[in-house]
C-alpha cells in the first residue's frame, strides 16, 4: 500500500492530500529516511510522523484500503514506547505552560 494512503487510512491525516503533502514536505520518515507519498509500505516498516505539533514513531502492522473508525485504524500500527513517553511529556509540558499564562 502507498505511504500516503496508509497515513490517511491510519488516521494520522484527515485527507490523503494532507498525507501526501506531509511526505513531500519531509514530515514522514520511513525506516529512517525521508519517503515519497507513493512509496510502498510493508508490515514491519517503521515510520516517524510529524503533524502539526505532534510526532509519532510507529511500526506498520497491517493495511486497510478504506478509512475506518479510529478504533480500527489503531490496529494498523503499534506506537513505540519511546514515542508514547515523548508525547506524554510534551502534553504535560503544554499543560504546565498553559497554567503559567
DRENPA-3360 file (N, C-alpha, C; in nm, 2 decimals, always signed):
BEGIN
1 = XXXXXXXX = +0.08/-0.12/+0.00/+0.00/+0.00/+0.00/+0.09/+0.12/+0.00 ~ +0.04/+0.23/-0.07/+0.12/+0.35/-0.08/+0.12/+0.42/+0.06 ~ +0.23/+0.49/+0.09/+0.25/+0.56/+0.21/+0.14/+0.66/+0.24 ~ +0.11/+0.74/+0.14/+0.00/+0.85/+0.17/-0.13/+0.78/+0.20 ~ -0.17/+0.68/+0.13/-0.29/+0.61/+0.15/-0.30/+0.55/+0.29 ~ -0.19/+0.49/+0.33/-0.18/+0.43/+0.46/-0.19/+0.53/+0.57 ~ -0.12/+0.64/+0.56/-0.13/+0.75/+0.66/-0.27/+0.80/+0.67 ~ -0.34/+0.81/+0.57/-0.48/+0.86/+0.57/-0.57/+0.75/+0.63;
9 = XXXXXXXX = -0.55/+0.62/+0.59/-0.64/+0.51/+0.65/-0.61/+0.49/+0.80 ~ -0.49/+0.52/+0.84/-0.45/+0.50/+0.98/-0.49/+0.63/+1.06 ~ -0.54/+0.73/+1.00/-0.59/+0.85/+1.06/-0.49/+0.94/+1.12 ~ -0.37/+0.94/+1.06/-0.27/+1.04/+1.10/-0.30/+1.18/+1.03 ~ -0.37/+1.17/+0.92/-0.40/+1.29/+0.85/-0.55/+1.28/+0.80 ~ -0.62/+1.40/+0.80/-0.76/+1.39/+0.76/-0.79/+1.36/+0.62 ~ -0.70/+1.40/+0.53/-0.71/+1.37/+0.39/-0.59/+1.31/+0.33 ~ -0.61/+1.24/+0.22/-0.49/+1.17/+0.16/-0.40/+1.28/+0.10;
17 = XXXXXXXX = -0.46/+1.39/+0.06/-0.38/+1.51/+0.01/-0.29/+1.56/+0.12 ~ -0.34/+1.57/+0.24/-0.26/+1.62/+0.35/-0.14/+1.52/+0.38 ~ -0.18/+1.39/+0.37/-0.07/+1.29/+0.39/+0.04/+1.30/+0.29 ~ +0.00/+1.32/+0.16/+0.09/+1.33/+0.05/+0.18/+1.46/+0.07 ~ +0.12/+1.57/+0.11/+0.19/+1.69/+0.13/+0.29/+1.67/+0.25 ~ +0.25/+1.60/+0.35/+0.34/+1.58/+0.47/+0.46/+1.50/+0.42 ~ +0.44/+1.40/+0.34/+0.55/+1.32/+0.29/+0.64/+1.40/+0.20 ~ +0.58/+1.47/+0.11/+0.66/+1.56/+0.02/+0.74/+1.67/+0.10;
25 = XXXXXXXX = +0.68/+1.71/+0.21/+0.74/+1.82/+0.29/+0.84/+1.77/+0.40 ~ +0.87/+1.64/+0.39/+0.98/+1.59/+0.49/+0.93/+1.57/+0.63 ~ +0.80/+1.55/+0.64/+0.74/+1.53/+0.78/+0.72/+1.38/+0.81 ~ +0.76/+1.29/+0.71/+0.74/+1.15/+0.73/+0.87/+1.08/+0.69 ~ +0.92/+1.00/+0.78/+1.04/+0.92/+0.75/+1.00/+0.77/+0.76 ~ +1.05/+0.69/+0.66/+1.03/+0.55/+0.65/+1.16/+0.48/+0.68 ~ +1.17/+0.41/+0.78/+1.29/+0.33/+0.82/+1.41/+0.43/+0.83 ~ +1.39/+0.55/+0.88/+1.50/+0.64/+0.90/+1.52/+0.74/+0.78;
33 = XXXXXXXX = +1.46/+0.72/+0.67/+1.49/+0.80/+0.55/+1.36/+0.87/+0.51 ~ +1.37/+0.99/+0.45/+1.25/+1.06/+0.40/+1.19/+0.98/+0.29 ~ +1.06/+0.98/+0.28/+0.99/+0.89/+0.18/+0.89/+0.97/+0.10 ~ +0.88/+0.94/-0.03/+0.78/+1.00/-0.12/+0.64/+0.94/-0.09 ~ +0.53/+1.01/-0.12/+0.40/+0.96/-0.10/+0.37/+0.82/-0.16 ~ +0.43/+0.79/-0.28/+0.39/+0.67/-0.35/+0.48/+0.55/-0.30 ~ +0.57/+0.57/-0.20/+0.65/+0.46/-0.15/+0.56/+0.35/-0.10 ~ +0.59/+0.23/-0.13/+0.51/+0.11/-0.09/+0.56/+0.07/+0.05;
41 = XXXXXXXX = +0.46/+0.05/+0.14/+0.49/+0.00/+0.27/+0.47/-0.15/+0.28 ~ +0.54/-0.20/+0.38/+0.52/-0.35/+0.41/+0.51/-0.36/+0.56 ~ +0.45/-0.47/+0.61/+0.45/-0.49/+0.76/+0.59/-0.49/+0.82 ~ +0.60/-0.42/+0.93/+0.73/-0.41/+1.00/+0.81/-0.29/+0.97 ~ +0.76/-0.21/+0.87/+0.82/-0.08/+0.84/+0.81/+0.01/+0.96 ~ +0.90/+0.10/+0.99/+0.89/+0.20/+1.09/+0.88/+0.33/+1.03 ~ +0.78/+0.41/+1.09/+0.75/+0.54/+1.04/+0.77/+0.64/+1.15 ~ +0.83/+0.76/+1.12/+0.83/+0.87/+1.21/+0.75/+0.98/+1.14;
49 = XXXXXXXX = +0.64/+1.02/+1.21/+0.54/+1.11/+1.15/+0.53/+1.23/+1.23 ~ +0.54/+1.35/+1.17/+0.51/+1.48/+1.23/+0.39/+1.54/+1.17 ~ +0.30/+1.58/+1.25/+0.18/+1.65/+1.20/+0.15/+1.76/+1.30 ~ +0.15/+1.88/+1.25/+0.13/+2.00/+1.34/+0.23/+2.00/+1.46 ~ +0.18/+1.98/+1.58/+0.27/+1.98/+1.70/+0.30/+1.84/+1.75 ~ +0.24/+1.74/+1.69/+0.26/+1.61/+1.74/+0.35/+1.53/+1.66 ~ +0.41/+1.43/+1.72/+0.50/+1.34/+1.65/+0.48/+1.20/+1.70 ~ +0.49/+1.10/+1.61/+0.47/+0.96/+1.64/+0.58/+0.88/+1.58;
57 = XXXXXXXX = +0.62/+0.77/+1.65/+0.70/+0.67/+1.59/+0.63/+0.54/+1.60 ~ +0.60/+0.48/+1.48/+0.51/+0.36/+1.48/+0.57/+0.25/+1.39 ~ +0.53/+0.13/+1.42/+0.56/+0.02/+1.34/+0.43/-0.02/+1.26 ~ +0.44/-0.04/+1.13/+0.33/-0.08/+1.05/+0.30/-0.22/+1.07 ~ +0.17/-0.25/+1.11/+0.12/-0.39/+1.14/+0.03/-0.44/+1.03 ~ -0.04/-0.35/+0.97/-0.14/-0.40/+0.87/-0.19/-0.29/+0.77 ~ -0.28/-0.33/+0.69/-0.33/-0.24/+0.59/-0.48/-0.24/+0.58 ~ -0.54/-0.13/+0.54/-0.68/-0.12/+0.52/-0.71/-0.02/+0.41;
65 = XXXXXXXX = -0.76/-0.07/+0.30/-0.78/+0.02/+0.18/-0.89/+0.13/+0.21 ~ -0.97/+0.11/+0.31/-1.07/+0.21/+0.34/-1.04/+0.28/+0.47 ~ -1.09/+0.40/+0.48/-1.07/+0.47/+0.61/-1.18/+0.42/+0.70 ~ -1.14/+0.36/+0.81/-1.23/+0.30/+0.91/-1.23/+0.38/+1.04 ~ -1.32/+0.35/+1.13/-1.32/+0.42/+1.26/-1.19/+0.42/+1.33 ~ -1.17/+0.52/+1.42/-1.04/+0.53/+1.48/-0.99/+0.40/+1.56 ~ -1.09/+0.34/+1.62/-1.05/+0.21/+1.69/-1.00/+0.11/+1.60 ~ -1.05/+0.10/+1.48/-1.00/+0.00/+1.38/-0.86/+0.05/+1.32;
73 = XXXXXXXX = -0.85/+0.18/+1.30/-0.73/+0.24/+1.24/-0.61/+0.21/+1.34 ~ -0.63/+0.21/+1.47/-0.52/+0.19/+1.56/-0.47/+0.05/+1.55 ~ -0.54/-0.04/+1.49/-0.49/-0.18/+1.47/-0.39/-0.19/+1.35 ~ -0.38/-0.08/+1.28/-0.28/-0.08/+1.16/-0.14/-0.06/+1.21 ~ -0.12/-0.01/+1.33/+0.02/+0.02/+1.37/+0.03/+0.00/+1.52 ~ +0.16/+0.00/+1.57/+0.19/-0.01/+1.71/+0.29/+0.11/+1.73 ~ +0.25/+0.19/+1.83/+0.34/+0.30/+1.86/+0.45/+0.26/+1.95 ~ +0.57/+0.30/+1.93/+0.68/+0.26/+2.02/+0.67/+0.32/+2.16;
81 = XXXXXXXX = +0.72/+0.25/+2.26/+0.71/+0.30/+2.40/+0.78/+0.44/+2.41 ~ +0.89/+0.46/+2.34/+0.96/+0.59/+2.34/+0.87/+0.70/+2.29 ~ +0.80/+0.67/+2.18/+0.71/+0.77/+2.13/+0.59/+0.80/+2.22 ~ +0.54/+0.70/+2.29/+0.43/+0.72/+2.38/+0.48/+0.82/+2.50 ~ +0.60/+0.79/+2.54/+0.66/+0.86/+2.65/+0.68/+1.01/+2.61 ~ +0.74/+1.03/+2.49/+0.77/+1.17/+2.44/+0.64/+1.25/+2.43 ~ +0.54/+1.18/+2.37/+0.41/+1.25/+2.35/+0.34/+1.29/+2.49 ~ +0.36/+1.20/+2.59/+0.30/+1.23/+2.72/+0.38/+1.34/+2.79;
89 = XXXXXXXX = +0.51/+1.35/+2.77/+0.59/+1.45/+2.83/+0.56/+1.59/+2.76 ~ +0.54/+1.58/+2.63/+0.51/+1.71/+2.56/+0.37/+1.76/+2.60 ~ +0.27/+1.67/+2.62/+0.14/+1.71/+2.66/+0.15/+1.77/+2.80 ~ +0.22/+1.71/+2.89/+0.24/+1.77/+3.03/+0.30/+1.90/+3.02 ~ +0.41/+1.92/+2.94/+0.48/+2.05/+2.93/+0.38/+2.15/+2.88 ~ +0.30/+2.12/+2.78/+0.20/+2.21/+2.73/+0.10/+2.25/+2.83 ~ +0.05/+2.16/+2.91/-0.05/+2.19/+3.02/+0.01/+2.28/+3.12 ~ +0.14/+2.26/+3.16/+0.21/+2.35/+3.25/+0.22/+2.49/+3.19;
97 = XXXXX = +0.26/+2.49/+3.07/+0.27/+2.62/+3.00/+0.14/+2.70/+3.00 ~ +0.03/+2.63/+2.97/-0.10/+2.70/+2.98/-0.13/+2.75/+3.11 ~ -0.10/+2.68/+3.22/-0.13/+2.72/+3.36/-0.05/+2.84/+3.39 ~ +0.07/+2.87/+3.33/+0.15/+2.98/+3.36/+0.09/+3.11/+3.31 ~ +0.01/+3.10/+3.21/-0.05/+3.22/+3.15/-0.16/+3.28/+3.23;
% end
